[in-house]
Amino acid sequence: MNVQDYMVQLGQQARASAKVMATATTETKNNALLAIASALDSQREAIIKANQQDMAAGRDNGLDAALLDRLELNSNRIDGMIEGLQQVAALPDPCGEISDMCYRPSGIQVGKMRVPLGVIGIIYESRPNVTIDAASLCLKSGNATVLRGGKEALHSNQAIAECIAHGLQAVGLPATAVQVINTTDRAAVGHLITMAEYIDVIVPRGGKGLIERIANDARVPVIKHLDGICHVYIDDRADPEKAFNIAFNAKTHRYGVCNAMETLLVHAAVAEQTLPRLARAYTETGVELRGCDRTQAVIECQAASEEDWSTEYLAPVLSIKVVDDMQAAMDHIDRYSSGHTEAIVTEDYTRARQFLAAVDSSSVIINASTRFADGFEYGLGAEIGISTDKIHARGPVGLAGLTSQKWIVFGDGHVRK
């Protein structure tokens, strides 16, 4: 079977399975998640053996230490996958939730019901545990899914897929509700993102190059974010201690994450008070500083280029700009932000409210670190990724983000006059 025929077959099976998943009860879906967890536990040795094949191939192909670490599965990581399944099973089921019910003058009742999206295609790289993360969230939200992992994790993903199929079948759900593509042919991705008759939405997880390709070529809606160029603005009415702690944490808590601060904006009136202490702390931690002319007049740092303001470093590098006021800070954010997360540190309630209203990003934070822009921290329990698109799912995408709403109407013989 050629790749195109194979992908069409997967799509047809996913579409048929989605109809079953849409009406599956919460109990059945939870039991499936727990059955998958049990299968992972019982097939632990087989999964690790399959992963060792991938690890050996990865070393032969020159994967660096960081990628090999992301690829590796061991008993502890399988325990983490099992725990993740148990956590998703414990989350509230969004499907069937009814909201905004009201009586209309005609006498009918109108409201909204939360329903699955249908079939979700997910494309990701390296980490085979993402197979479980993605499958569990799609399953709990009543969707069917087609998963395309990285070629470097092919054997690991297929071993995990067998456990997922076993768990689904154990509770009477179709094994094809979760399908893991078994070919490394890149053409499979091209078919997946253009099969609008079978796939309702695509979620890419990986590097910027992958996501750009998917966004440019897809013929179905994509839930994505390309960059995490996040800002913290320290206002002249900020509490100095809060400002220091937030700005330091937002940059140094972790570097290679999309919600780390990449640009610090400081009000000119407090720059001389604020920047020297922060600069010492950053330098002691190994952060390279790049600043505008006004920043360089206050602290020792490299000159920031125009490119710096629009760069997601994902590294111990920080650009700093001194601004005249909050409006100047918001203008900078409006020009350079990727729409991910922005924070303001201020004790002025009115300014905080203005910042909330004017800054157009998926998360806007008052007096807290940008590192909180995360599904778990927001109480979603788990997330499939971050969306900076202005669609139904924006910011961290949890179970509700993998559903939509449809209008429902209750009448009792009502006819329109």
C-alpha distance (Angstrom), angle and dihedral (degrees) to the residues before:
residue distance angle dihedral
M1 . . .
N2 3.81 . .
V3 3.80 122.4 .
Q4 3.79 95.5 -101.7
D5 3.81 93.6 52.0
Y6 3.79 90.4 44.9
M7 3.82 92.4 52.7
V8 3.80 92.2 46.6
Q9 3.80 88.7 52.6
L10 3.81 90.9 51.3
G11 3.79 90.0 48.1
Q12 3.79 93.8 50.5
Q13 3.80 91.7 48.1
A14 3.80 91.4 47.6
R15 3.80 92.4 50.2
A16 3.81 91.5 50.7
S17 3.81 91.2 46.8
A18 3.80 92.1 49.1
K19 3.80 89.9 63.9
V20 3.80 89.8 56.3
M21 3.82 93.8 44.2
A22 3.80 92.1 51.1
T23 3.81 91.1 64.7
A24 3.81 98.6 35.8
T25 3.79 113.4 122.7
T26 3.78 122.6 -117.5
E27 3.80 89.5 -114.1
T28 3.80 92.4 54.2
K29 3.80 93.0 48.4
N30 3.79 92.1 47.6
N31 3.80 91.1 48.4
A32 3.80 89.1 51.4
L33 3.81 91.0 53.2
L34 3.79 91.2 50.3
A35 3.82 91.4 46.1
I36 3.82 89.3 53.2
A37 3.80 89.0 50.2
S38 3.78 89.6 52.2
A39 3.81 91.2 48.9
L40 3.81 91.3 51.3
D41 3.77 89.5 52.1
S42 3.80 94.4 49.2
Q43 3.83 93.2 43.8
R44 3.80 94.7 45.6
E45 3.82 94.8 120.4
A46 3.80 93.7 47.4
I47 3.82 91.3 50.1
I48 3.80 92.6 49.6
K49 3.81 90.6 47.2
A50 3.81 90.7 52.1
N51 3.79 89.7 47.2
Q52 3.79 90.8 52.5
Q53 3.81 87.9 59.5
D54 3.78 89.4 54.7
M55 3.79 92.4 45.3
A56 3.81 91.9 51.4
A57 3.81 91.3 48.9
G58 3.79 89.9 46.8
R59 3.79 92.5 54.1
D60 3.81 90.5 46.9
N61 3.81 89.8 51.1
G62 3.80 92.8 50.1
L63 3.80 101.1 -109.2
D64 3.79 109.2 173.7
A65 3.80 123.5 -116.8
A66 3.82 94.1 -98.5
L67 3.81 93.3 53.7
L68 3.79 91.8 45.1
D69 3.79 89.3 52.6
R70 3.82 90.6 52.0
L71 3.79 89.5 48.4
E72 3.79 98.2 49.0
L73 3.79 122.3 102.0
N74 3.78 121.5 -166.1
S75 3.78 134.8 163.4
N76 3.82 92.6 -85.4
R77 3.79 92.4 51.9
I78 3.78 91.3 48.5
D79 3.81 87.2 51.9
G80 3.81 86.8 53.9
M81 3.80 91.0 52.2
I82 3.80 90.3 50.3
E83 3.80 90.9 49.2
G84 3.80 90.0 49.7
L85 3.79 91.4 54.6
Q86 3.79 90.5 49.9
Q87 3.80 90.7 49.9
V88 3.82 92.9 51.1
A89 3.81 89.9 48.4
A90 3.81 88.3 55.7
L91 3.82 93.8 52.3
P92 3.82 120.4 100.2
D93 3.79 113.6 -95.7
P94 3.82 110.1 -118.9
C95 3.81 94.8 -163.6
G96 3.79 115.5 106.6
E97 3.80 93.7 14.0
I98 3.81 109.1 148.8
S99 3.80 121.4 -153.1
D100 3.80 142.8 167.4
M101 3.81 94.7 29.3
C102 3.77 112.1 173.2
Y103 3.80 140.1 157.3
R104 3.77 117.3 -109.8
P105 3.82 123.1 -148.7
S106 3.81 88.7 -102.6
G107 3.82 89.5 62.5
I108 3.79 97.2 -110.1
Q109 3.80 121.2 125.3
V110 3.81 115.9 -128.5
G111 3.79 127.9 -168.6
K112 3.78 145.4 131.3
M113 3.79 132.8 -94.9
R114 3.80 124.2 -158.7
V115 3.82 112.8 -125.8
P116 3.83 136.7 173.5
L117 3.80 120.2 -89.6
G118 3.82 90.7 -127.9
V119 3.82 116.1 -128.9
I120 3.80 119.2 14.6
G121 3.78 122.4 -165.4
I122 3.79 114.0 -155.0
I123 3.81 123.6 -168.2
Y124 3.78 119.1 -170.5
E125 3.79 143.5 156.1
S126 3.80 139.4 -127.1
R127 3.80 108.2 -21.7
P128 3.82 111.1 89.4
N129 3.81 91.6 -166.1
V130 3.82 86.6 71.8
T131 3.82 85.5 72.0
I132 3.80 89.0 67.1
D133 3.82 94.3 39.8
A134 3.80 92.6 52.5
A135 3.79 96.0 40.9
S136 3.80 93.7 49.2
L137 3.81 95.1 50.1
C138 3.80 93.3 45.9
L139 3.80 91.6 46.6
K140 3.82 94.6 48.8
S141 3.81 91.5 48.2
G142 3.81 90.6 53.1
N143 3.79 98.0 -108.8
A144 3.78 133.5 130.3
T145 3.79 115.0 -132.0
V146 3.79 141.6 -160.3
L147 3.80 112.1 -154.6
R148 3.80 126.6 -158.2
G149 3.81 112.1 -170.9
G150 3.78 126.6 -176.0
K151 3.79 118.5 -75.8
E152 3.80 89.5 -120.2
A153 3.84 90.0 66.0
L154 3.82 98.5 42.8
H155 3.81 98.3 121.7
S156 3.81 93.5 42.0
N157 3.79 92.3 49.9
Q158 3.79 93.3 48.6
A159 3.81 90.9 51.4
I160 3.80 90.0 50.5
A161 3.82 90.3 45.9
E162 3.80 89.9 58.4
C163 3.81 89.7 55.7
I164 3.80 91.1 49.3
A165 3.82 92.2 50.0
H166 3.81 90.3 48.7
G167 3.82 91.7 51.4
L168 3.80 93.3 48.6
Q169 3.78 93.7 48.5
A170 3.80 91.5 46.8
V171 3.81 90.3 66.6
G172 3.80 97.5 37.5
L173 3.79 98.9 -99.1
P174 3.82 120.3 131.0
A175 3.80 113.9 -92.5
T176 3.80 87.0 -140.1
A177 3.80 90.9 67.2
V178 3.82 85.0 90.3
Q179 3.81 115.9 33.4
V180 3.79 125.0 177.1
I181 3.80 113.6 -156.8
N182 3.81 108.0 -118.6
T183 3.80 99.7 -159.7
T184 3.80 128.9 82.3
D185 3.82 91.2 -154.1
R186 3.82 106.4 126.6
A187 3.80 89.1 -144.1
A188 3.81 87.1 75.2
V189 3.80 90.0 69.7
G190 3.80 91.0 50.0
H191 3.78 90.6 54.6
L192 3.81 94.0 43.3
I193 3.81 94.6 55.4
T194 3.80 94.3 47.0
M195 3.83 101.4 44.3
A196 3.79 95.3 101.5
E197 3.80 91.6 163.3
Y198 3.81 91.1 62.6
I199 3.85 107.3 22.6
D200 3.81 121.5 62.2
V201 3.80 100.8 -175.3
I202 3.81 138.9 2.1
V203 3.80 124.7 -141.9
P204 3.83 113.9 -167.2
R205 3.80 118.0 -164.6
G206 3.78 117.5 -173.8
G207 3.77 144.0 57.1
K208 3.77 126.1 -11.3
G209 3.82 92.3 -103.4
L210 3.79 92.7 57.1
I211 3.79 93.6 46.2
E212 3.81 93.5 47.2
R213 3.79 90.5 52.3
I214 3.78 92.4 49.6
A215 3.81 93.1 46.0
N216 3.81 92.3 49.3
D217 3.80 97.9 44.7
A218 3.81 104.5 33.4
R219 3.81 120.8 110.2
V220 3.80 92.8 -168.2
P221 3.82 127.9 64.1
V222 3.82 115.2 -77.2
I223 3.82 126.8 -150.1
K224 3.80 104.0 -153.6
H225 3.75 152.8 128.5
L226 3.79 123.2 -148.2
D227 3.81 102.8 -168.8
G228 3.76 139.3 12.9
I229 3.79 101.6 -146.7
C230 3.81 96.2 162.7
H231 3.81 126.0 -178.9
V232 3.79 136.5 -156.2
Y233 3.81 117.0 -161.7
I234 3.81 118.3 -160.5
D235 3.79 108.2 -155.1
D236 3.80 124.6 -151.7
R237 3.81 86.4 -114.2
A238 3.79 94.1 54.8
D239 3.79 123.5 123.0
P240 3.85 102.0 -110.0
E241 3.80 94.7 -138.6
K242 3.80 93.2 47.9
A243 3.80 89.7 47.1
F244 3.80 92.6 52.4
N245 3.79 95.2 46.7
I246 3.81 95.0 45.4
A247 3.80 96.1 45.3
F248 3.81 92.1 46.3
N249 3.80 94.8 47.0
A250 3.80 94.6 44.0
K251 3.81 90.2 59.0
T252 3.80 106.1 31.1
H253 3.82 106.1 33.7
R254 3.82 88.3 85.5
Y255 3.78 127.6 -16.4
G256 3.80 105.7 -161.1
V257 3.81 98.0 57.9
C258 3.78 130.3 100.9
N259 3.84 95.1 -124.7
A260 3.81 95.7 55.7
M261 3.80 115.6 114.7
E262 3.80 112.8 -104.1
T263 3.83 99.6 174.7
L264 3.80 128.6 37.4
L265 3.81 117.2 -158.0
V266 3.82 117.4 -163.3
H267 3.80 129.0 -171.1
A268 3.82 109.9 -116.9
A269 3.81 92.1 -127.1
V270 3.83 92.4 63.9
A271 3.82 100.8 29.7
E272 3.82 95.2 101.4
Q273 3.80 90.5 47.2
T274 3.81 96.8 43.8
L275 3.80 110.3 32.6
P276 3.84 103.8 57.5
R277 3.81 93.6 57.4
L278 3.81 92.2 44.7
A279 3.80 91.7 46.1
R280 3.81 91.3 53.9
A281 3.81 91.3 49.3
Y282 3.80 93.0 46.8
T283 3.80 93.1 46.9
E284 3.81 92.4 48.8
T285 3.82 87.9 53.2
G286 3.81 92.3 49.6
V287 3.81 99.4 -106.0
E288 3.79 115.5 151.5
L289 3.82 111.5 -137.0
R290 3.79 126.3 -147.5
G291 3.79 118.6 -177.2
C292 3.78 145.8 177.1
D293 3.82 121.0 -107.8
R294 3.80 92.0 -88.6
T295 3.79 91.1 50.1
Q296 3.82 91.2 50.5
A297 3.80 88.8 53.8
V298 3.83 89.3 60.8
I299 3.83 104.2 35.1
E300 3.77 137.4 17.1
C301 3.81 110.5 -101.5
Q302 3.77 143.2 126.2
A303 3.78 119.9 -81.9
A304 3.80 113.7 -95.5
S305 3.79 115.7 -128.5
E306 3.78 126.7 -147.9
E307 3.80 87.7 -103.0
D308 3.81 91.7 58.2
W309 3.79 92.7 66.3
S310 3.80 91.2 59.5
T311 3.81 98.4 39.8
E312 3.79 126.6 107.7
Y313 3.80 99.1 -151.5
L314 3.83 100.0 -174.8
A315 3.80 82.1 -166.8
P316 3.84 141.0 82.4
V317 3.80 91.9 -72.9
L318 3.82 125.2 112.1
S319 3.79 132.5 -174.6
I320 3.81 117.4 -149.9
K321 3.80 130.1 -163.6
V322 3.79 130.0 -176.4
V323 3.81 111.9 -143.3
D324 3.79 133.6 -169.1
D325 3.80 97.1 -127.3
M326 3.80 145.8 -25.7
Q327 3.80 92.4 -75.6
A328 3.80 90.2 57.5
A329 3.80 89.2 49.4
M330 3.80 91.4 50.8
D331 3.81 90.9 47.1
H332 3.81 89.5 53.9
I333 3.81 91.1 48.2
D334 3.80 91.1 48.0
R335 3.81 90.5 54.0
Y336 3.80 101.7 41.7
S337 3.80 108.8 21.5
S338 3.79 120.8 110.5
G339 3.81 89.1 -146.8
H340 3.81 94.4 -108.2
T341 3.82 111.1 112.8
E342 3.81 136.4 -23.7
A343 3.82 129.6 179.9
I344 3.79 135.8 -164.2
V345 3.79 125.6 -159.4
T346 3.80 110.3 -154.1
E347 3.79 141.8 128.4
D348 3.81 90.7 -148.4
Y349 3.82 107.5 103.5
T350 3.80 93.8 -163.9
R351 3.79 92.9 52.9
A352 3.78 91.2 46.5
R353 3.80 89.8 54.4
Q354 3.82 91.1 47.2
F355 3.81 90.8 51.0
L356 3.81 90.7 49.9
A357 3.78 91.9 51.6
A358 3.80 99.1 41.9
V359 3.82 104.3 40.1
D360 3.80 110.4 84.7
S361 3.80 105.7 -155.7
S362 3.79 132.3 121.6
S363 3.82 90.5 -108.2
V364 3.82 125.9 26.8
I365 3.79 115.6 -174.5
I366 3.80 132.8 -163.2
N367 3.83 118.5 -154.3
A368 3.80 96.9 -18.9
S369 3.80 138.5 92.8
T370 3.80 122.3 -85.8
R371 3.81 86.4 -127.4
F372 3.81 88.3 81.8
A373 3.83 90.4 71.5
D374 3.79 92.4 103.7
G375 3.78 135.1 113.2
F376 3.79 95.2 -121.7
E377 3.81 92.6 48.1
Y378 3.81 90.1 49.0
G379 3.77 90.9 55.1
L380 3.80 96.9 -107.4
G381 3.79 90.6 126.1
A382 3.79 91.2 -138.9
E383 3.78 138.3 6.2
I384 3.79 137.7 -149.5
G385 3.81 91.6 -150.7
I386 3.80 143.7 -65.8
S387 3.79 124.5 -65.8
T388 3.79 123.0 -155.5
D389 3.80 91.4 174.3
K390 3.79 120.3 108.0
I391 3.77 95.1 -120.9
H392 3.79 132.8 110.1
A393 3.83 90.3 -70.4
R394 3.80 113.9 55.8
G395 3.79 126.7 162.9
P396 3.80 118.6 -1.0
V397 3.81 108.4 8.8
G398 3.80 114.1 -142.7
L399 3.78 131.9 159.6
A400 3.81 94.4 -57.0
G401 3.80 89.6 52.2
L402 3.80 89.0 59.9
T403 3.79 90.3 58.2
S404 3.77 135.6 64.8
Q405 3.79 133.2 -156.3
K406 3.76 131.1 -114.8
W407 3.77 127.9 -165.3
I408 3.79 116.0 -108.9
V409 3.79 126.6 -165.7
F410 3.80 129.2 -162.8
G411 3.78 120.0 -160.5
D412 3.78 138.6 158.6
G413 3.77 104.6 -143.0
H414 3.80 92.9 -43.0
V415 3.82 117.5 163.8
R416 3.78 126.7 -173.0
K417 3.78 116.3 -105.5
